[in-house]
Amino acid sequence: MMKYGAEPQEHRFTLSLLEKETRGQWLDIFLGIHPEAGQALPEELQDPSVLVICNQVGDIIQIVLLDEGCDCEYQFTGMEKDQIERFVQPLLA
């Protein structure tokens, strides 16, 4: 995770499904994000979570890092997005 414009820093975490919700043509998947043992997420994040926006075909359109349920100034690195995509794919089947 990294602040927009900052150097990327990889964080190790696990994910959990919180909610799946259909919104018109979109499928919103909300995930809990939990640091792995011995790891920490950025201190500035109070209550991080993930919003994955998919279309009805099952394509991932956007992955958003939320803090306290709102968009924040952090984004995921490419490797972190890959981990999230691997977690979400079985949920789309």
N, C-alpha and C positions, 0 to 999 in steps of 0.2 A: 504494500500500500504506500501511497505517496501523495503528498499535497500536489495539486496541479502546479506544474512547472518545476518541481523539485526532483532530485535524483531518486530513482526507484530503490525501494528497499523491500525485499521479500519477507513476508510474514507467514508463519506456519500456523494453520488453523484447521478446524473441522467445521462441518456444516450440519444443520438440522432443518427439516422442513417445518415452517411455521404455518403457512397458508397458501392455498392455490385459489385464485379468483378469476373468473371470466369477466372481462370488461369490454363489451362490444366485440370488436374483432381481435382483441388482445387477451392473452392469458398471462396474468401476473402471478409470479411465484415469489413468495417471501421466505427468506432463509435466515436462520440464526447463525451467527458466526462466533466460534469459540476458539480461543488460542490453545494450541497444543501444549501439553505439559512442558514447563520450563520456558515457554515462549510468552511474549507480550505483544499486544496490539498497540498502535500509537496511543500515547497517554491522553491526547486531546480528544479522542473518541470516547464518549460517555456510555452509549448504548448502541454499538454498531450492529447493523443487519444488512441483508442483501436483497435487492429487488431485481428479479430477472424478468424481463418483458419478452414474451414470445408471441408469434402469430398463431393462428389456429392450425396451421400445418405442422407446427412444432419447431419452427426455426427460431433461434434466439436472436432477438433484435437488439437488445441492450442489457447490460449488466451495470447496476448502479449501487454504489456503496452509500448506505444511509446511516445517519447518526440520530438517535432518538426519533426515528421515523421520517426524517427529512433529508433531502439531498445535502451533501456536505462538500467541503473543499478537498476531500481525498478521493482518489481513484485507485482501482486495482491495477497491478502489473499484468503483463501478458501471461506469466506463469500462474498467477492467482486466478485470472479469468479462465484459463484452461481447467484448473481444478474445479471451479464452479460449474463450468459446462459439463464436465464428466459427472458431477453429482446430479445435475438437472436432467441429463439425457434420459435416464430410466423413468423419470417422472412424466416425461412427455409421451412415452410409449402407450 
